[in-house]
Amino acid sequence: MGTPRSFGDYPPVLNTHQVAEMLGLPSIKTVQVLVRKGRVPAHRLPGARRYWFVRDEIVEWLRSDETRVTPDAG
């Protein structure tokens, strides 16, 4: 399967790499910085190191005004 072309092509639960791809960001590090700053909705189990994302939450966030920020992550 190639690169997903629409949000519906992504699974319901996403990892950081998939979110970076979905958002067109250059790296997962950018996603991680935005999550730590509270700019991207994410979930993490207690004691876990990885973030998980709900596709529908990401899509809703993209449609909201909250996305009108400039990522200052590198």
N, C-alpha and C positions, 0 to 999 in steps of 0.2 A: 504494500500500500504506500502511495506517495504522500506528500505533504497534504494534510487536511486543508480543504478550501473553505469550509464553513464551520461555524461553531458546533453544529450538530454532528460533524465528523469526529469531534473529540469525545472521549469517554466521559461519563458523568463525574468521575473523580479524577483530578489531574495531579501530576507531579510538577515540580518547579520547571523542569525542562519544557514540558508541554505548555505551561503558562507563558514562558518566555517566547516560545514559538507562536502561540496564539496572539500575543500582544505585539509581536514583531520587535522584541527587545534583543539586544546584542548578546546577552549572556544570562545564565541563571543567577549570577551574582547580582545583577541589576534587580531581578525579581526579589531576591533575598533582602536587599537593602530597602526596597519599597515596602516589603512586608514588615520589616522591623520598624519602619517609620509609620506604620499603620495606614499606608496608602492603598494597599491591595488586600482584599479579604482573604484570609488564610486560616488554616486550622493546624494544630499540632497536638498530638497526644502527649499527656504528661510524661516527662522523661525522654521523649523522642527528640531527635535532632532534625528530622525532615518535616517540611511543611507539606500539607495536602490542600487542595483547592477544589471547591465544588463548582463545576462548569457553569451552572445556572447563576451562581452568585457572581462569578466573574463577568458573565454576560450582562447581568443586571447592573453591576458596577460600571461596566463600560458605557452603558446607556445613561448613567447618572452624570451629574455635574462634577462629581468627585474626581473624575478622570482628568479634569482640566488643571493638571499640575505638570510641571516640568521635572522629569526624573533627573536628579543631580547625582546619580550613582554612576560609578565608572567601572 
